[in-house]
Amino acid sequence: MEKKERLADRLNGKKVALIGAGVSNMPLIPFLIGRGADVTVRDGKTEEKLGEKAGIIKKYGAALVAGESYLDGLCEDVIVRSPGIRPDIPEFTEAVGRGAIITSEMELFLTHTACRVFAVTGSDGKSTTTTVLSKLLETLPGGKTYLGGNIGHPLFHLYPEMGPEDKAAVELSSFQLMTADAPVEAAVITNVTPNHLNWHTGMDEYIEAKKRILLHAGRAVLNYDCPVTREIGGTAGCPVTFFSRTPVPDGVLRDGDSAIYLKNGVIVKRDRGGAEREFISRSDILLPGMHNAENYMAAIAAAGEELDPEAAREVARTFPGVEHRLEFVREHRGVRYYNGSIDSSPTRTAAALSALADTMPDRRIVAICGGYDKNIPFGPLAEALLGSETVRAVVLTGATAEKIKTAVTSSPLWEARRDGGFLLIDGGDFEDAVAKASETARAGETVILSPACASFDRFENFEERGRLFKELVRAL
C-alpha cells in the first residue's frame, strides 16, 4: 500500500510524456490521467499514420505531438519511453539535466508492484519460457498469476489490483533492461547470442543489459550450455540454478546453487549435495524440439521448490505453444505450413529447423527467411540451413535477403548442397515469397516462416507478420 500511495503522490499534477504510442504505453493514458497526471503522447509517426490510435489518445483527454519533430519542446516532469527508444538520446539527456525523470512502463511496474515477480530474458526462448512459467505458477497455492512484459501484455496499469500473494511471469527484452533496477524473486537468462546489434553499441552493452536482471534477484536460472550465461553464473550474487541438456559436472555448483538437466530423457533437479528430484520426461512435452525441453527446465527451476512434478507434467502434456512459434497453420495438398514469425534471430531459426527435423525427419523443409537488418552475422543461419539435410530450399525476402544470400553462398557447405539440389530462391516481397514457397514445396514436405530477422522492414511487429502469413496460407 505504501508503494501505491507514493506513486499517486508523484503523479498527481505532474506533466507526463509517453514517448511512443505502442503496446506498452497506450494502457497508461487513462491510468495516468485518472491519477491526476497531465499526459502528452509523443510519437514519431504522423497523426495520419497513427490512425485510430490518434483518436483514442484524444478521446482519453491526452495531448498528442506527432511526426518527425515529436521530441521538440520536451518539457514534461516524467518521461515514459517506449522500450525501443534508447534512454541516452540527446533529448532525454537534456531533460534529465533539468530534473526530469526518465522511466518506462516496465520499470514503473517492477518498482511499484507488490506481487512476486518471476522475470525472464535471453536471446532465444523468452516467450515460450515465460508463458510456460506462468502456467506453472498458476498451479502454486495462493494468489492470481499475471503474464506480461515484452510478450505483449503491459502490466503497470494493473498493479493496483496486485497483492503480495500474487505472482507475475514477466518477459524482459534488453531494451527494457537497459535502465532497470528493481527486485525480482527469480531471474532467468535463457541464453545470450548476438542480437539487436543495430540498436546496442555492441555485444558488450547487450550482455550488460541482460545481466541487469540479476541486480536484485533472489535467485538466478542460467543456461550452463551457453558460455556467456555460464560465466555470468560464476560471479552471480545470488543462488544459481543452471539448466543443461546434460548433467552439470561435479564441482560447478557453489553453496546454495543447484542444477536441472536431462538424464535418461527425464528432467531432473539436483542440489549441491547430489540429491536428485525427477520432474517430467521429455516425452511429456507436447512442444517439439530440444530447445523446448530447455525452456521447460528453465521454467521449472524458476517456479521454485513449491512446484509439484505432477502439476508440471499436466502443463507439459497440454500446453500447445505460443502463437507464431512453430505454430501449425494448415496442411494443403500434402504440404504442412508452420508459422515461426517470432524467430527473429539465426539461433531461433536454427532451433526451429532442428525441432522440425527431430519430430518429422522424413519431411523436407522449405524455409522462408529474411526481414529487418539488426546487423547480426548470418553465418550461423547459413550453417543451420545448409547443415541440415532436411532443408531442401530457402526462399529469401525482406531487407536482409542479399545478406543472407551472401552468407549462404559463401559457406563451405554451399557448393556440395547446391550440386545436391538445394534451392536458394529470390522471393521478392513477402506475399510473393509465400507464394513461391508454396509452389516449391512438394506433397510430404513442410513450409515454415522462420525469418531469422525482425519484422520492422515491412511490419509493425512479428505478430502482424505472422498473421499475414497465416492469412496467405489459408487462402491458398
N, C-alpha and C positions, 0 to 999 in steps of 0.2 A: 504493500500500500504506500509505503514511503516513496518508492521509486515513481509510482504513478503521480503522486502529488508534486514531486519535484519536477517532473516533465511538464505537467499542466502549468506550473508557475513560470516555466521558461517559455512556454508557447504563447500564453495569454498576452495579447497586444504586440507580439513580435511580428516583424516582417519576415516571411519565409519564402525563399525561392526554390522551386522544384526544377532542377535542371534536367530536362528531358521528359516528354510525355509518354514514357514507356510503361511496361507492365508493372514495375515496382513502384512507380510514383503516382500513377493515376488514383489508386485507392486512398492515397494520403490526402487528396484535396478535400473531400468532405470531412475527413477525420480531423485535419488541422484547423479548418475553418470552424468546425464545431467546438474547438477548444480555444477560440478567440484569436487565432492567427490571421494575419493579413497575407494571403497567399498569391504569389505570382508564378505562373508556369512559363518557363523559358525553353524553347525548343528550336533547333537549327532548321527544321522543316518549315516550309511556308504554311500559312494557315490553310491554304487550299490543299496541300499535301497531307496535312493532319486530318482533313476531312471531318468525320463525325466527332472525333476527339475534341476538335476546337469548340464545337457547340456544347459538348458535355462540360468542358472546362468552364466556359462562361455560365452555363446553367448552374453550376455549383457555386458561382459567385467569385471565382478567381480571375485575376488579370492574366492576359496572355501576351507574351512577347515572342514572336515567331520570325523565322528567316535567318539569313546569314549573320545579322548583327544582334542575335538573341542575347549575347552576353554584354552588350553595351549598356553602360549605366548600372551595372550590377551593384546594388546598394542595400540588399537585404541583410538582416541580422543573422539569420540561419540559412545556410545554403545546402540543400539536399541534392547531391549529384547522382545521376544515373551511374550504374556500375561501369559502363563502357567509356566514361569520361575520366581522364586521368586527374588525380587530385592536385597535381602540381602545375597545371596550366597557369599562364601569367595572370589571368583574370581572378583565379582563385587565390593565388599568392598575394595579389594586391588586396583582395577582400580580407584575408586573414590579417594582413598588416594593419588594417583599420579596425580590427576587432571582431570580424565575422567568424562564425563557427561553420566549418565545413564538415559535413557528415553524409550519411546515406541511409536509405530505408533499412538496410540490414544492420548497419551499425547501431541505429536507434533501437531496433528490436533486441539485438544482443545485449545492449547496455541496460535496457529497461524491463525486459520481461522477467517475470517471477518464476517461470517454468524451468524445468530441466532441459537443457539444450544438448542434443547429440549432433555434432557437426561433421560434415563430410566434404572433403575437397580431393583434388587429384587431377591428372591429365585425362584419365580414362575411367569409365565405370561409375562416375559420380551419381548419375541419375538413378541407375538401377540399384546401386548400393543404398542410396538414401531412401528410395521407395521401399526396398525390402526391409531396411531398418525400421521404417515407420510401421510396417505391418508386424514386425517382431515386437516393437514397443507396445502396439495395441494389445498384445497378449499378456502384458505385465499388469499386475494389480494396481489399481488407483489411477484416477485422473483420465483426462482425454489426451489423445495423441494428435498433433498437428504435423503437417508436411508442407515444407515451403522453401523459400530462398531462390537460388538460381534455377531451380526446377520449374519456375514459372508461377509460383504462388506467393505473393507478398504476405508478410506476417505482422508487420508493425501495427497496422490498424486493428489487429485482433488482440494485441497484447493485454488490453484492459480486462478481457474475459479469462485470461490465463492465471492459474494459481500454482503454488509450489508443487502440487501433486500432479500437475500436467507435464507432458513431455512433447518436445518438438524435434523432429528429424529435419535438419536444415542442410541443404546443398549450398556450398560456397565456392564461387569462382575466384581466381587470382585477382580479378578486378575488384571484387568485393572485399578481399582480404588485405589489399594494399595498405589500408589505414585502420584495420580492425584491431581493437584492443579491449576484449571483453571475455569473461569467463565462460567456459563450456564444460559440461560434465565429462564428455568423451569427444575426442577429435580423431577423425580418420583421414589419412592421406593414402589414397588408393595406389598411386604411383606418380612419378614425375618424369615426363619426357618432353622434348621440345614442342612448344605450343605458344600461340599468341605472341610470337616474336616481332610482329608488326606493331604491337601495342607496347610491350615491355621494352626496356632499353637493352635487354639481353637476357641470357639464360640465368645469370646470377640474380637479377631482380625478380625473375619469375619464380625461382626457387625460394628466395627470401619471402615473397608474398605467400607462398604455400605454407612456409614454416610458421607464419604468424598465427595460424590456427592453434598452435601449441603453446602460445604465450601464457595463457592462464587455464590450460586444460587440466582436468582432474586425472585423466589418463589418455594415452595415445594408442591408436591402432595403425600400424605401419606395415608396408609391404616389404618383407625380407628379400624377395626376389628382385627388387628394384634397387640398384646401387645407391641412388640418391636417398631414398627413404630409409634404407638400411643404415646409411651413415648418419642421417638425422636421428635415428633411434638410439645410436650410441651416446649421444650427448643430450637427449631429451631430459627435461627437468621434472618429469612425472613418470609413473609406471607405464611401461610399454607392452602391448601385445603385438607380436609380429605374426603376420599371416603368410603362408607359403604353400606352394604346390607340393612340397616335400617336407619331411620332418626337419625342423630347425636344429642345427648342430648343437651338441652339448657345449657349455661354456659361453654361449652367446648372451644368455639371459642374466640380467642383474637382479639384485634383491627386489622383489615386488613385481618383476616382469613375468610374462607368460608368452605362450605361443599357441597358434591354432593352425592346423595343416591337414593335408590329406594323407591318410595312412591306410593302405589297402582299400582305397575307394571310399573311406569314411572320413568325415570332418571330425577331427579330434582336437580338443584343447588340453594343453599341458602346462602345469605350473613349473616353477624353477626346481622344485624338488623331484619332478619326474612323474607326479600323479597325473593320469590322463582321464578325460571325460569325453565320451562319444556324444555327438550331436546328431548329424544326419548323414546319410550316404549320398554320394554324388548322384546316384541313380534316382534319388528322391527329387532332385531339382528339375522342375519342368522346363526351365530355360536351357537351351543348348550351349555347349562350349565351356572350355576350361575357365575362360575369363569370368563366366557367371558363377562357377564354383568359388573363385577368388572373391567375387562380390558378396557371396553368402558368408564366407569366412570372415570378411571384414565386418559385415553387418551383425553377425552373431557375436563377435568379440565386442563390438561397440555396445550392444544391448546389455551386456553385463551378466553378472552371476545370477540374477533373478530369472533369467530366461530358462524356460522348460524345454528340453530337447523335443518332446512330443509336439509342443506348440510350433517350434521351428520347423519340424517335419511337415506339419499341415500347411504352413505357409509355402514351403518349397514345392509341395505337390500341387498346389492350386494357383499360385501367382503366375499369370500369363505373360508378364513382362511390361515394360514401359513403352508407350506409343512411340513410334519412329525408331525403335531399337530392335532390329531383327524381327520386325512386325510382319507377319504373314498377311498379304493383301488378298490374293486370289490365285487359283490355278486356271489357266486359259490355254486351251489346245495343248495340254500336256506340259505347259511351262508354269513353274511356280514363281510368284513375284513377292519379293520381300522389300519392305521399306526400312532402310537404315539411315535415314536422313540425319540422325543425331551423331553419326560417325563423322566428326569434324576434324580428325587428325589421322595421319597414316597408321598409328598404332591401333586406333579404334577400327579402322578398316581391316587391318591385319587380323584382329581378334574376331571380327565378324566373318571373314573368309574362313578362318580356322574353324569356327563353330559350325559353319555350313558343311565344310569338308569332313568334320568329325561326325556329324549326325547324318549326313547324306553323302557318303563317299562316292557313290555311283552317279551322282548328278553333277554334270559340268556346270560351270558358273559363267554368266555374262555380267560383268560389273559395270556400273555407271559411276564415273569418278570425275571430280573437278568442281571448282567453285571459287570462293573468295580467297585471295592470297594473303596468308598470315606470315609469310616469309619464313616458313619452316621447310627443312630439306625433304625432298621426296624420294631420296634413295631408299629409305625403309619401305615406302609404298611400292616402289618398283620391285624390291626383293620379295614382298608379300605377294604381288601379282604374278610375277614370273616364277617364283619359287614353289608355287602350289600347282600341281598337275591338274587340280580340279578347275582352275580358272582358264577358260578357253578364249575369252575375248574381253576387251575393255573398251567401253565407249566413253570418250572424253568430251567434257562440256565445261562451260564457265571460264572465268578469268585465268585459271591455272592450267588449262588444257595443254598449252605448249610446254609449260614447265614439267608437267607430268610426263608428256611425250618424250621430252629430252632425257628425263631420268630413266624412263623405261628403255629407250633405245641406246642409252649409254651403259646400261647394265651388262656385266659379263655374261649374264644368262640370256640376253636378248636374241642373239643370232640362232642359238640352238632352239629356243622356243618358237621363234618366227618360222624357222625351217620346218618345225613340227606342226605348224598350222595355227599358232597363236595369232589372234587378230587384234590390232590396235586401230580403233575406228574414230575418226573425227565426227563427233555427234552434233556439232553446231549448237543451237540454243537448246534449252532444257527440254522443250516439247519434242524437238526433232531427235534428241538423244534417247528419250524414252521410246520413241517410235523405232529408231534404228536398233536399239537393244532387243525390242520385241521381234523385229524382222530377223535378227541374227540368231536368236535363241531357237533351239530345236526342241521338239517334244522330249520330255525326260530331263530337261535342263532347268536351271534356276537363273532368274534375273534379279539382281539386288542393286538398289540405290545405296551406295556406300561411298559418299563423295570424298572422304579424307580431307575435307576443306569446310570452312564456314560457308554460310549461305549469302553473305551480305553483298555479293556482286550482282545479285538479282532479287533476293527475297528479304523480307523483314527479319526473318529468323528461320531456324531449321524446321520449326513446326509448319510454317507456311510452305516451305519446300516439300516436306513430306506429304502434306495434304494434297498439293497439286500432283505429286507423283501418284498418289492413290486414285485421284480422280482420273488421271490419264490411263492408268492401268485398268480401272473398272470400265472405261469407255472403249477398250479395245474390242 
